[in-house]
Amino acid sequence: MDLSYSQNLEDYHLSLAFAGQATGTYIDIGAGHPIADNVSFWFYERGWQGSVVEPQPELAALYARLRPRDLAFRGLVGRHCGEMDFHVVDRLHGLSTTREDVAQKARTFDVDYQTLRLPVTTLAQLCESHAVGPIDFLKIDVEGAESDVLFGGDWKRFRPKVIVAEAVSPMSSEPSWQDWEPFLLAQGYRFVLFDTLNRFYVAQEHPEIMARLPTERAPWHAVRHMYEIGRAPENEQHPDHLLALELARGFWASLPYLDSSLITSMLGRARLTTNPNDFAALASMVDSEQFRAALGRVACGYDGGQIVDE
């Protein structure tokens, strides 16, 4: 592996478990962003595909754009089918959860949350309806609701070869696996690795994978990480640095031609705006003549209007 995308080297450890396997399938529950801090993206890049579950609207929509081979489900996975409240934490999307106590705890980071009512399926139903076939690995990161996902599986019909489950309580290092590990072991899985955040299990019928998966967490420097290369336009070591520079120049030159609603959305993202009244104020500003003039002043250094020495 030349670059790890996941938060805690989960993809690196999985790459060792599946060394030499060209293609495969996964189920990624609580998938998050399609690339950043993502456990399954490294595999997707190499031709793997699977089902991803992400309840947060903006993140779920990105999968259709960035990972079209995957089957994306915008909803929740629990013990029973139905509906459930989901609490979307502003900015810190990794803390969004079905547990309101966790969402309230996130307020200590000076953020708020909104509550959505979303459909709930079970792990068994997800496996059946998406027809993913044999599952190489299942990853679960649902901010304290891992037991609900696991208890909704049909472990005789659908047996992922490897299971990676977040095993500490949200925003802490307190163990949480005691709530569900005995159940998982009773389904014929063997514990192999704790990486300080997740626990890795292998189905007992796959001793060859058990032999390849390390029993101790790899050192951080074992592989280069997305954290280290930062933003593409700013770091020459980023694999997409030159492309980012070209896109940036094209973007600045295109500013006067962009739709007002798009510019409003872009500014809202940049300013981390969530209040509808703030968006309305932005829209009014974007439609003003003064703002249009400002766009022209920004663009003229890139569209050929102003000659600038490089």
Secondary structure, DSSP 8 states (H G I E B T S, - for coil): ---B-SSSSHHHHHHHHTTT----EEEEET--SSSTT-SSHHHHHTT-EEEEE--SHHHHHHHHHH-TTSEEE-SEEESSSEEEEEEEESS-GGG-BS-HHHHHHGGGGS--EEEEEEEEEEHHHHHHHHT--S-SEEEE--TT-HHHHHHT--TTT---SEEEEE-B-TTS--B-GGGTHHHHHHTTEEEEEE-SSEEEEEETT-HHHHHHS-SS---GGGS-BHHHH--GGG-TTSTTHHHHHHHHHHHHHHGGGS-HHHHHHHHHHHTT---HHHHHHHHHHHTSHHHHHHHHHHHTTTSSSS----
